[in-house]
Amino acid sequence: MRVLPSGSTALLVELDGLDDVLGLYAALVEEPLPGVVDVVPAARTVLLVTDPAATALPDVEAAVRRVRPRPGRAGTGETVELPVHYDGADLPDVAALWDVHPDEVVRRHTGTGWTVAFCGFAPGFGYCTPDGDPWDVPRRDTPRTKVPPGSVGLAGPFSGVYPRESPGGWQLIGRTDVAVFDLHRDPAALLRPGVRVRFVAAS
Amino acid sequence: MTRAVTVLAPGPLTTVQDRGRPGQGALGVGRSGAADRAAAALANRLLGNDPDAALLEVTLGGLVLRAEADLLVVTTGARCAGAVAHNAPVPLPAGRELRLGMPATGLRTYVSLRGGLEVEPVLGSRSTDLLSGLGPPVVSAGDVLPVGPAAELLPGVDLAPLPDPPGGEVTVRVSPGPRRDWFGDDAWTALTARPWEVTAESNRVGVRLAGEPLRRETEGELPSEGMVRGALQVPPSGLPVLFLADAPVTGGYPVIGYVEDADVDRCAQLRPGQSLRLRA
């Protein structure tokens, strides 16, 4: 663990990788550190944003070094099932890339459990990481200017669902009718860090 | 009569702001909120408003609004020509207009009404986040903005004597950021020795700076990582961006330094062409 400076209100904790981020984040959700108002996990780091009136950065650093990360990918204990229509425009490309039939792409996507590692890019966009061996799917050479909401995509080691229409370079393999970000729901974001995800083929 | 104001003209950009959406970074939801937090807080304090009360953030003046009831108003931050209520609350009787001209110096003026603006909150805040699109829509002509009931007693302050935002060079304190080691000592010296020019591409997301590009020593891609207001991020152009209220939650370019949190508010008042000095 490396603790890096991030101004007078925050600290950036750098870890070895995604599993360590998930373990530390799960521990910090379970037992929040005093004076820490926001915890932002990412691919290799966890940002701790503090309330300077409530704590001092050296105390937060000492406290985070004492935290025992949760082992494995237990996450936060919630599971979300997302029915997916596997009719994405890039499904044939991904299949060609792997030298398999498109059905096999669907089988692999539905055949493994996923965990939301972190959010980013847009509110409610969860970067989902698969159980087992990491995936590696190149982004599209030319990003789309408009990706419809609900699109299910692959990029690098991640799978994700576009919460709303936006530009995007992920390979689109399908779409879900489930709103992954809904301001009229509490919580608005379905795919929060630590949530377990299971993609199923919609009938 | 309903407590409300009607917007007759919004000027170049007027948004509703409060103290933002803290604690939701893990969902990809940024903090947002008033760009000059100190000026916004002062406006609410002068009116005895709740610190979380929503107000208007006016960019480069131009706002015209009409009171639909007997209200109390104050402006803070950039002093607009014709602003009678600057740092000093005054009554705005029903039917009376408040007209803000161009500020001589500074960029953002806060218009607070006693009781606060009661537009619909989104995820716990009435702030408009221009990056993510969350929050109330940008204020436009014809909007009728409801004003809440007066909560606390008036503090009884006639005037907060404060200097106006400066028009010349501004100096703020900077400390090394998480990826300071991606840059050589020459880059750090260049960052902190010479003044930077504020460009016209600046907005609520960040102040974009022009000057001699900073050279990176570590090549390769940085996995996105969390950052907060005050971060000085260096994109491939080598020209730093100083992030403000609507900063993204995570960024994929190295953050070389951070502007001291208390100094970031002053940066929100910088106008294009102004000079910014980052003192280590």
Chai-1 contact restraints between the chains, C-beta under 6 A:
chainA,res_idxA,chainB,res_idxB,connection_type,confidence,min_distance_angstrom,max_distance_angstrom,comment,restraint_id
A,L4,B,P178,contact,1.0,0.0,6.0,A-B,restraint_1
A,S6,B,P178,contact,1.0,0.0,6.0,A-B,restraint_2
A,G7,B,G230,contact,1.0,0.0,6.0,A-B,restraint_3
A,G7,B,Y258,contact,1.0,0.0,6.0,A-B,restraint_4
A,S8,B,E260,contact,1.0,0.0,6.0,A-B,restraint_5
A,S8,B,D261,contact,1.0,0.0,6.0,A-B,restraint_6
A,T9,B,D261,contact,1.0,0.0,6.0,A-B,restraint_7
A,A10,B,V228,contact,1.0,0.0,6.0,A-B,restraint_8
A,L12,B,P178,contact,1.0,0.0,6.0,A-B,restraint_9
A,V37,B,P22,contact,1.0,0.0,6.0,A-B,restraint_10
A,V37,B,G23,contact,1.0,0.0,6.0,A-B,restraint_11
A,D38,B,G23,contact,1.0,0.0,6.0,A-B,restraint_12
A,D38,B,G25,contact,1.0,0.0,6.0,A-B,restraint_13
A,V39,B,A26,contact,1.0,0.0,6.0,A-B,restraint_14
A,V40,B,G25,contact,1.0,0.0,6.0,A-B,restraint_15
A,V40,B,A26,contact,1.0,0.0,6.0,A-B,restraint_16
A,V40,B,G226,contact,1.0,0.0,6.0,A-B,restraint_17
A,A42,B,S224,contact,1.0,0.0,6.0,A-B,restraint_18
A,A42,B,E225,contact,1.0,0.0,6.0,A-B,restraint_19
A,A42,B,G226,contact,1.0,0.0,6.0,A-B,restraint_20
A,A42,B,T250,contact,1.0,0.0,6.0,A-B,restraint_21
A,A43,B,P223,contact,1.0,0.0,6.0,A-B,restraint_22
A,R44,B,P223,contact,1.0,0.0,6.0,A-B,restraint_23
A,T45,B,E225,contact,1.0,0.0,6.0,A-B,restraint_24
A,L47,B,G226,contact,1.0,0.0,6.0,A-B,restraint_25
A,V49,B,V228,contact,1.0,0.0,6.0,A-B,restraint_26
A,C119,B,L27,contact,1.0,0.0,6.0,A-B,restraint_27
A,C119,B,G28,contact,1.0,0.0,6.0,A-B,restraint_28
A,G120,B,G28,contact,1.0,0.0,6.0,A-B,restraint_29
A,G120,B,S224,contact,1.0,0.0,6.0,A-B,restraint_30
A,G120,B,T250,contact,1.0,0.0,6.0,A-B,restraint_31
A,P123,B,G28,contact,1.0,0.0,6.0,A-B,restraint_32
A,P123,B,V29,contact,1.0,0.0,6.0,A-B,restraint_33
A,P123,B,S132,contact,1.0,0.0,6.0,A-B,restraint_34
A,F125,B,G28,contact,1.0,0.0,6.0,A-B,restraint_35
A,A189,B,L27,contact,1.0,0.0,6.0,A-B,restraint_36
A,R192,B,L27,contact,1.0,0.0,6.0,A-B,restraint_37
A,P193,B,A26,contact,1.0,0.0,6.0,A-B,restraint_38
